[in-house]
Amino acid sequence: MEPSQLLPAREQMAFTLGFHIILVPFGLAFTFLMLIAEYRGLRRGDAAALRLARQWSHVAAVLFAVGAVSGTVLSFELGLLWPGLMGRFGAAFGFPFAIEGLFFFLEAIFIAVYIYGWDRLRSWAHFWAGVPVVVAGIGGTLSVVAANAWMNQPAGFTLRDGRVTDVRPLGVIFNGAFWYEALHMLLAGYMVAGFLTAAVYARAVHRDRTDRHARLGLLIPLTVAAIITPAQIVVGDIAAREVFHREPAKFAAIEMVPETGTHVPEILGGYYRDGEVHLGLPIPDGASILSGYLPRTEIRGLNAVPVEVRPTDHEITVVHLAFDVMIGIGVYLLALSAWFAFTWWRRRDVPGGRWFPRATIAAGILVVIALEAGWVVTEVGRQPWTVVGHLLTRDAVTRSGDVWLFFAATLLLYAAVAAATVHALRVLRRRWHERGAGPPDVPYGPPHDEEPG
């Protein structure tokens, strides 16, 4: 029997992780876009680019603060909701989070220096003060991905009498899943930051193509996203093949493969029930070809997974559909990137007309959905394990307290945080419009009456 706390604990973890993961690309990649704008402004004497960089730095500060709140809640949840994980495997699992804490403090320090150094540091000294922010964002993200990858392919420790001993930190971090998960997440972060930022400015460009500030706001992030997208398609293909070799149960759920065999079709859509695929559109031999390049490639089916550790029909369906959504959106973003690249190659300009801005706005929404879908594949695809091969999720969850009340309190907290975030960003936007070409103000300080000296 599953403990009564399992469902609310999983729902709460899914909600808070789904909220927090949207903020990760801004700490990871949005600051990189900010530095590109500042570099362009310093190298070319471009006032519009410098103003854009300054505005983005204040947005980054707001979102960093929000990410700190949501990340703190997540760390409390690990201890309160999953004592079986932290109590038994904390010595190994907690190590990447300790490193992430160091990167977090480094990022907090330098983002403060960067923001308040706009009119206090020399121009290039200010630019280089922003570089540690980007580096720390990458390091923090890699640390968290290392912890997640370790749960999928645990390594770097020895179990003696059910206790973790002989922890090898490098083995924990650089586990078998780290490299492809880390690269996939890094590229995803740059795609999300790029397309989402471009979507904000696409509407302004659609209204006024002569607005140079809006055009730069569209061009810089869209260029980064368009470069990253084809690389992500390649890395995603490699990652899927690594999952095929290293995590066969997850791969069987992704592809909805009931029985082990060759010439396995690629199923688009559909759902899984009672050991059968329903309403899916099969592409003959597709899954086998994508897995091993040949139709005769054998794929281990769900029937090969012991019943007691087999994912439920609902979990299999969720993982499969999330993977389809992620791939489908990836194809859309690749097409949009190709459209932009071809037009830029031909005319050194953003595609004209009304459809490209609309497509870019849609891309900003879709890329966030793809990010969420990717984490659904990673997290739900591991079920029923928390630490694959060692700890079942039902054994990791707390056995005390009313988790539903804890979940309700968390929802209220996150609603307040979301409302405060929207309010702060609206204040920023209003002040930027009021000041025109002047330097932007921070939302938590008084507006300047004159240029700072």
ChimeraX attribute file (.defattr): number of C-alpha atoms within 10 A of each C-alpha:
attribute: neighborCount
match mode: 1-to-1
recipient: residues
	/A:1	4
	/A:2	10
	/A:3	12
	/A:4	16
	/A:5	18
	/A:6	20
	/A:7	15
	/A:8	18
	/A:9	22
	/A:10	17
	/A:11	14
	/A:12	22
	/A:13	18
	/A:14	16
	/A:15	15
	/A:16	19
	/A:17	17
	/A:18	16
	/A:19	17
	/A:20	20
	/A:21	18
	/A:22	17
	/A:23	22
	/A:24	24
	/A:25	27
	/A:26	26
	/A:27	25
	/A:28	25
	/A:29	26
	/A:30	28
	/A:31	26
	/A:32	23
	/A:33	25
	/A:34	25
	/A:35	22
	/A:36	19
	/A:37	24
	/A:38	27
	/A:39	20
	/A:40	17
	/A:41	18
	/A:42	16
	/A:43	9
	/A:44	10
	/A:45	12
	/A:46	14
	/A:47	15
	/A:48	20
	/A:49	24
	/A:50	22
	/A:51	20
	/A:52	21
	/A:53	23
	/A:54	23
	/A:55	20
	/A:56	22
	/A:57	25
	/A:58	22
	/A:59	22
	/A:60	20
	/A:61	21
	/A:62	20
	/A:63	19
	/A:64	20
	/A:65	14
	/A:66	19
	/A:67	21
	/A:68	15
	/A:69	15
	/A:70	21
	/A:71	19
	/A:72	11
	/A:73	17
	/A:74	18
	/A:75	11
	/A:76	11
	/A:77	17
	/A:78	15
	/A:79	16
	/A:80	18
	/A:81	26
	/A:82	23
	/A:83	18
	/A:84	22
	/A:85	23
	/A:86	17
	/A:87	13
	/A:88	16
	/A:89	21
	/A:90	14
	/A:91	16
	/A:92	26
	/A:93	26
	/A:94	16
	/A:95	20
	/A:96	22
	/A:97	18
	/A:98	14
	/A:99	15
	/A:100	22
	/A:101	14
	/A:102	13
	/A:103	22
	/A:104	20
	/A:105	13
	/A:106	17
	/A:107	25
	/A:108	17
	/A:109	13
	/A:110	19
	/A:111	24
	/A:112	16
	/A:113	17
	/A:114	24
	/A:115	21
	/A:116	14
	/A:117	18
	/A:118	17
	/A:119	13
	/A:120	14
	/A:121	14
	/A:122	10
	/A:123	14
	/A:124	12
	/A:125	13
	/A:126	19
	/A:127	19
	/A:128	13
	/A:129	18
	/A:130	24
	/A:131	18
	/A:132	17
	/A:133	28
	/A:134	23
	/A:135	17
	/A:136	22
	/A:137	27
	/A:138	22
	/A:139	19
	/A:140	27
	/A:141	21
	/A:142	24
	/A:143	23
	/A:144	21
	/A:145	24
	/A:146	27
	/A:147	23
	/A:148	23
	/A:149	25
	/A:150	25
	/A:151	24
	/A:152	27
	/A:153	18
	/A:154	22
	/A:155	22
	/A:156	18
	/A:157	19
	/A:158	14
	/A:159	13
	/A:160	9
	/A:161	7
	/A:162	10
	/A:163	12
	/A:164	16
	/A:165	15
	/A:166	12
	/A:167	18
	/A:168	14
	/A:169	17
	/A:170	12
	/A:171	15
	/A:172	25
	/A:173	27
	/A:174	16
	/A:175	20
	/A:176	19
	/A:177	24
	/A:178	22
	/A:179	16
	/A:180	18
	/A:181	21
	/A:182	20
	/A:183	17
	/A:184	22
	/A:185	23
	/A:186	21
	/A:187	21
	/A:188	24
	/A:189	28
	/A:190	26
	/A:191	29
	/A:192	29
	/A:193	30
	/A:194	30
	/A:195	29
	/A:196	28
	/A:197	25
	/A:198	28
	/A:199	24
	/A:200	17
	/A:201	22
	/A:202	27
	/A:203	18
	/A:204	18
	/A:205	22
	/A:206	19
	/A:207	12
	/A:208	12
	/A:209	14
	/A:210	11
	/A:211	13
	/A:212	13
	/A:213	19
	/A:214	22
	/A:215	21
	/A:216	18
	/A:217	26
	/A:218	26
	/A:219	20
	/A:220	19
	/A:221	28
	/A:222	29
	/A:223	17
	/A:224	21
	/A:225	27
	/A:226	23
	/A:227	16
	/A:228	20
	/A:229	23
	/A:230	18
	/A:231	13
	/A:232	22
	/A:233	18
	/A:234	11
	/A:235	18
	/A:236	21
	/A:237	15
	/A:238	15
	/A:239	18
	/A:240	17
	/A:241	16
	/A:242	18
	/A:243	21
	/A:244	20
	/A:245	15
	/A:246	15
	/A:247	18
	/A:248	18
	/A:249	25
	/A:250	26
	/A:251	27
	/A:252	27
	/A:253	29
	/A:254	25
	/A:255	24
	/A:256	31
	/A:257	26
	/A:258	20
	/A:259	17
	/A:260	14
	/A:261	14
	/A:262	17
	/A:263	17
	/A:264	27
	/A:265	20
	/A:266	20
	/A:267	25
	/A:268	18
	/A:269	19
	/A:270	15
	/A:271	19
	/A:272	22
	/A:273	13
	/A:274	9
	/A:275	13
	/A:276	12
	/A:277	19
	/A:278	13
	/A:279	11
	/A:280	14
	/A:281	13
	/A:282	16
	/A:283	12
	/A:284	14
	/A:285	19
	/A:286	18
	/A:287	26
	/A:288	21
	/A:289	19
	/A:290	18
	/A:291	22
	/A:292	15
	/A:293	12
	/A:294	15
	/A:295	18
	/A:296	14
	/A:297	18
	/A:298	17
	/A:299	25
	/A:300	20
	/A:301	20
	/A:302	23
	/A:303	15
	/A:304	14
	/A:305	15
	/A:306	9
	/A:307	10
	/A:308	7
	/A:309	14
	/A:310	20
	/A:311	22
	/A:312	16
	/A:313	17
	/A:314	12
	/A:315	21
	/A:316	27
	/A:317	22
	/A:318	21
	/A:319	28
	/A:320	29
	/A:321	24
	/A:322	25
	/A:323	24
	/A:324	21
	/A:325	20
	/A:326	23
	/A:327	18
	/A:328	13
	/A:329	19
	/A:330	21
	/A:331	14
	/A:332	16
	/A:333	26
	/A:334	20
	/A:335	15
	/A:336	19
	/A:337	22
	/A:338	16
	/A:339	15
	/A:340	21
	/A:341	19
	/A:342	15
	/A:343	14
	/A:344	14
	/A:345	10
	/A:346	8
	/A:347	9
	/A:348	11
	/A:349	14
	/A:350	21
	/A:351	16
	/A:352	12
	/A:353	9
	/A:354	12
	/A:355	11
	/A:356	17
	/A:357	24
	/A:358	14
	/A:359	15
	/A:360	26
	/A:361	20
	/A:362	16
	/A:363	23
	/A:364	22
	/A:365	14
	/A:366	22
	/A:367	24
	/A:368	23
	/A:369	17
	/A:370	22
	/A:371	23
	/A:372	20
	/A:373	23
	/A:374	21
	/A:375	20
	/A:376	22
	/A:377	24
	/A:378	19
	/A:379	19
	/A:380	21
	/A:381	24
	/A:382	25
	/A:383	22
	/A:384	20
	/A:385	22
	/A:386	23
	/A:387	22
	/A:388	18
	/A:389	13
	/A:390	12
	/A:391	17
	/A:392	18
	/A:393	19
	/A:394	22
	/A:395	17
	/A:396	20
	/A:397	25
	/A:398	20
	/A:399	17
	/A:400	11
	/A:401	11
	/A:402	12
	/A:403	22
	/A:404	16
	/A:405	11
	/A:406	16
	/A:407	18
	/A:408	13
	/A:409	12
	/A:410	17
	/A:411	15
	/A:412	11
	/A:413	15
	/A:414	20
	/A:415	12
	/A:416	11
	/A:417	17
	/A:418	14
	/A:419	11
	/A:420	14
	/A:421	17
	/A:422	12
	/A:423	13
	/A:424	18
	/A:425	17
	/A:426	13
	/A:427	15
	/A:428	21
	/A:429	16
	/A:430	13
	/A:431	18
	/A:432	18
	/A:433	11
	/A:434	11
	/A:435	14
	/A:436	9
	/A:437	12
	/A:438	14
	/A:439	21
	/A:440	24
	/A:441	19
	/A:442	24
	/A:443	20
	/A:444	10
	/A:445	7
	/A:446	8
	/A:447	13
	/A:448	13
	/A:449	7
	/A:450	8
	/A:451	8
	/A:452	9
	/A:453	5
